[in-house]
Amino acid sequence: MTSDGRIETARAWCDRAVFGGEDDALDAAARELDAVEADLALLRGQVAHARFQRDQVVRETELELFERAARLYRGLGDARGEAEALFWAGCYHQTVRSDHTTAGPLFDRCLELAGDNRTRSYALRHLGIAEHAAGRLDAARERLTESTRLRREIGFPAGVAANLVGLAYLALAGGEAAHARELLDEAGELAGQSGAAAVLRTVEQARTQLPPGAPHTVAGSSFPREDTS
């Protein structure tokens, strides 16, 4: 149901309470409004996060919005909504605060609750980023590979491209330059076809790390600054 629909439903429940004397209708109206508020808080938080990615200016209200959305969804018994809000709260800690320790359990809980593969793919991607940051390359590759599989399955080419860039950096770190080139070629094609200009820029950035000669490990190769692609 859309937010407009929920507001109209809440208004109808309120009328039933006022004119019909149905006390339970007030609780029903409140639940509809909690759902609207949760959706709004989540979206406002996402806008704040996008502004951070653009401006690199921290807005403290971002985390508050995600945490409020998670609480409201939890109270409504909306596991899917709670999973999404928890992911974004984790993303705040990881991306804005570079705090993988706090972010990890939020991503894990998101995976437990998420009922859709898109949200699961996001959580797996960012768990992979955390594993890479900790130097656990095999674990990072496993997480990103599973995220990529889910994204292919649901038809999310821009998300697949973003993950392939991450896998290319892992390939570089493991001395597999030829494989990294293959991954970046596919990532560039997918990003171009889906109009994902931001992802395409990360592809070109990663290409600058490719060695011109025989494959070898590129010291210090890592993901670009974490995003939520």
C-alpha positions as CSV (number, residue, x, y, z in Angstrom):
1,M,0.0,0.0,0.0
2,T,1.3,3.5,-0.8
3,S,1.7,6.1,1.9
4,D,-1.3,8.1,0.5
5,G,-3.3,4.9,0.8
6,R,-2.2,4.4,4.4
7,I,-3.1,7.9,5.3
8,E,-6.5,7.6,3.9
9,T,-7.0,4.3,5.7
10,A,-5.9,5.9,8.9
11,R,-8.3,8.7,8.4
12,A,-11.1,6.2,7.9
13,W,-10.2,4.3,11.1
14,C,-10.2,7.6,12.9
15,D,-13.6,8.4,11.7
16,R,-14.8,5.0,12.8
17,A,-13.5,5.8,16.3
18,V,-14.9,9.2,16.5
19,F,-18.3,8.6,14.9
20,G,-18.7,4.9,15.5
21,G,-17.3,4.6,18.9
22,E,-14.8,1.9,17.9
23,D,-12.0,2.2,20.3
24,D,-9.8,-0.4,18.6
25,A,-10.0,1.7,15.4
26,L,-7.6,4.2,17.0
27,D,-4.9,1.5,17.4
28,A,-5.5,0.5,13.7
29,A,-5.1,4.2,12.7
30,A,-1.9,4.5,14.7
31,R,-0.4,1.4,13.0
32,E,-1.1,2.8,9.5
33,L,0.6,6.1,10.5
34,D,3.6,4.3,12.0
35,A,4.1,2.5,8.7
36,V,4.0,5.9,6.9
37,E,6.4,7.4,9.4
38,A,8.8,4.4,9.0
39,D,8.8,4.6,5.3
40,L,9.4,8.4,5.4
41,A,12.3,8.1,8.0
42,L,14.0,5.4,5.9
43,L,13.8,7.5,2.8
44,R,14.9,10.7,4.5
45,G,17.9,8.7,5.9
46,Q,18.8,7.5,2.4
47,V,18.6,11.0,1.0
48,A,21.0,12.1,3.8
49,H,23.4,9.3,3.0
50,A,23.4,10.2,-0.7
51,R,24.2,13.8,0.3
52,F,27.1,12.5,2.4
53,Q,28.4,10.6,-0.6
54,R,28.2,13.7,-2.7
55,D,29.4,16.3,-0.2
56,Q,31.4,14.3,2.4
57,V,29.5,16.2,5.1
58,V,28.3,14.1,8.0
59,R,24.7,14.6,9.1
60,E,24.1,13.1,12.5
61,T,20.3,12.9,11.8
62,E,21.0,10.2,9.2
63,L,21.6,7.4,11.8
64,E,18.7,8.6,14.0
65,L,16.4,8.3,11.0
66,F,17.5,4.7,10.2
67,E,17.2,3.7,13.8
68,R,13.8,5.2,14.1
69,A,12.6,3.4,11.0
70,A,14.0,0.1,12.3
71,R,12.1,0.5,15.6
72,L,8.8,1.4,13.9
73,Y,9.1,-1.5,11.4
74,R,9.9,-3.9,14.3
75,G,6.8,-2.7,16.2
76,L,4.7,-3.3,13.1
77,G,6.1,-6.8,12.7
78,D,7.5,-5.8,9.3
79,A,10.7,-7.9,9.1
80,R,11.5,-6.8,5.5
81,G,11.3,-3.1,6.4
82,E,13.3,-3.7,9.5
83,A,16.0,-5.5,7.5
84,E,16.3,-2.6,5.1
85,A,16.5,-0.1,7.9
86,L,19.2,-2.1,9.7
87,F,21.2,-2.4,6.5
88,W,21.2,1.4,6.1
89,A,22.2,1.9,9.8
90,G,25.1,-0.5,9.2
91,C,26.0,1.4,6.0
92,Y,26.2,4.6,8.0
93,H,28.6,3.1,10.5
94,Q,30.7,1.5,7.8
95,T,30.8,4.3,5.2
96,V,30.5,7.4,7.3
97,R,32.3,6.3,10.4
98,S,34.6,3.6,8.9
99,D,33.4,1.4,11.8
100,H,33.2,-2.1,10.4
101,T,32.9,-3.6,13.9
102,T,29.6,-1.8,14.7
103,A,28.3,-2.3,11.1
104,G,28.9,-6.1,10.9
105,P,26.2,-7.3,13.4
106,L,23.6,-5.0,11.7
107,F,24.4,-6.5,8.3
108,D,24.2,-10.0,9.8
109,R,20.8,-9.2,11.4
110,C,19.7,-7.8,8.1
111,L,20.5,-11.1,6.4
112,E,18.5,-13.0,9.0
113,L,15.4,-10.8,8.5
114,A,15.5,-9.9,4.8
115,G,12.9,-11.6,2.7
116,D,14.1,-10.2,-0.6
117,N,17.3,-11.0,-2.5
118,R,18.0,-7.3,-3.3
119,T,18.4,-6.4,0.3
120,R,20.3,-9.6,1.0
121,S,22.7,-8.7,-1.9
122,Y,23.4,-5.3,-0.3
123,A,24.2,-6.8,3.1
124,L,26.4,-9.4,1.6
125,R,28.3,-6.8,-0.5
126,H,29.0,-4.7,2.6
127,L,30.0,-7.7,4.6
128,G,32.4,-8.4,1.8
129,I,33.8,-4.9,2.0
130,A,34.4,-5.4,5.8
131,E,36.2,-8.7,5.1
132,H,38.4,-7.0,2.6
133,A,39.2,-4.1,5.0
134,A,40.3,-6.8,7.5
135,G,42.5,-8.5,5.0
136,R,40.4,-11.6,4.7
137,L,40.4,-11.8,0.9
138,D,38.9,-15.3,0.5
139,A,36.0,-14.4,2.8
140,A,35.5,-11.1,1.0
141,R,35.4,-12.9,-2.4
142,E,32.9,-15.4,-1.1
143,R,30.5,-12.7,0.2
144,L,30.8,-10.6,-3.0
145,T,30.4,-13.6,-5.2
146,E,27.1,-14.6,-3.5
147,S,25.9,-11.0,-3.6
148,T,26.7,-11.0,-7.4
149,R,24.8,-14.2,-7.9
150,L,21.7,-12.8,-6.2
151,R,21.9,-9.6,-8.3
152,R,22.2,-11.6,-11.5
153,E,19.2,-13.6,-10.4
154,I,16.9,-10.6,-9.8
155,G,18.1,-8.7,-12.9
156,F,20.1,-5.9,-11.3
157,P,22.9,-5.2,-13.8
158,A,24.1,-1.9,-12.2
159,G,24.5,-3.8,-8.9
160,V,26.3,-6.6,-10.6
161,A,28.7,-4.1,-12.2
162,A,29.4,-2.5,-8.8
163,N,30.2,-5.9,-7.4
164,L,32.4,-6.9,-10.3
165,V,34.6,-3.8,-9.6
166,G,35.0,-5.1,-6.0
167,L,35.9,-8.5,-7.3
168,A,38.4,-7.0,-9.7
169,Y,40.2,-5.3,-6.8
170,L,40.3,-8.6,-4.9
171,A,41.7,-10.3,-8.0
172,L,44.4,-7.6,-8.2
173,A,45.2,-8.1,-4.6
174,G,45.6,-11.8,-5.3
175,G,47.9,-11.2,-8.3
176,E,45.3,-12.1,-10.9
177,A,45.5,-9.1,-13.2
178,A,44.2,-10.9,-16.3
179,H,41.0,-12.0,-14.4
180,A,40.7,-8.4,-13.0
181,R,40.7,-7.1,-16.6
182,E,37.9,-9.6,-17.5
183,L,35.8,-8.5,-14.5
184,L,36.3,-4.8,-15.3
185,D,35.4,-5.4,-19.0
186,E,32.1,-7.0,-18.0
187,A,31.5,-4.4,-15.3
188,G,32.0,-1.6,-17.8
189,E,29.6,-3.2,-20.3
190,L,26.9,-3.7,-17.7
191,A,27.3,-0.2,-16.2
192,G,27.1,1.3,-19.7
193,Q,24.0,-0.7,-20.7
194,S,22.2,0.2,-17.5
195,G,23.1,3.9,-17.5
196,A,25.0,3.6,-14.2
197,A,27.4,6.5,-14.7
198,A,28.7,6.5,-11.1
199,V,29.6,2.8,-11.3
200,L,31.2,3.4,-14.7
201,R,33.5,5.9,-13.0
202,T,34.6,3.3,-10.5
203,V,35.3,0.9,-13.3
204,E,37.6,3.5,-15.0
205,Q,39.2,4.2,-11.6
206,A,39.9,0.5,-11.1
207,R,41.5,0.3,-14.6
208,T,44.2,2.6,-13.5
209,Q,45.3,0.0,-11.1
210,L,45.8,-2.6,-13.8
211,P,49.5,-3.4,-14.4
212,P,50.6,-2.9,-18.0
213,G,52.6,-6.1,-18.2
214,A,52.3,-9.6,-16.7
215,P,49.9,-10.2,-13.9
216,H,51.3,-9.4,-10.5
217,T,50.0,-8.3,-7.1
218,V,49.3,-4.6,-6.9
219,A,50.4,-3.4,-3.4
220,G,47.7,-1.7,-1.5
221,S,44.9,-2.3,-4.0
222,S,41.5,-1.9,-2.4
223,F,38.0,-0.9,-3.0
224,P,37.4,2.8,-3.7
225,R,35.6,4.6,-0.9
226,E,32.7,2.4,0.1
227,D,29.3,3.2,-1.3
228,T,26.0,1.4,-1.3
229,S,25.8,0.2,-4.9
